[in-house]
């Protein structure tokens, strides 16, 4: 089985009677039609869509210092902070301080 993201085909990782699992290939940010094929020749024409998002980047933190015992409220400024596509909220957003993930 094959999945096609826009014009880029990728081989399926798994296939059952009701599910085909594919790893999305690298693409620039934006919406892509996703089609599937069982025989690698004839693709569906349903145009279900998958959205590629730009990776987040941080460019500033305020304040720059805080107490060693923790508890400082820190604001991080950056770009492309996306809301979680499944939860519909910010549960997927987290920060890593040293080896500890918060959020």
ABEGO torsion letter per residue (X at the ends): XBBBBEABBBBBABBBAABBBBBBBBBBBEBBBBBBBAAGABBBAAGBBBBBBBBBBBABBOBABBBAAEGBBBBBBBBGBBBBAAAGBAAABBBBBEABBBX
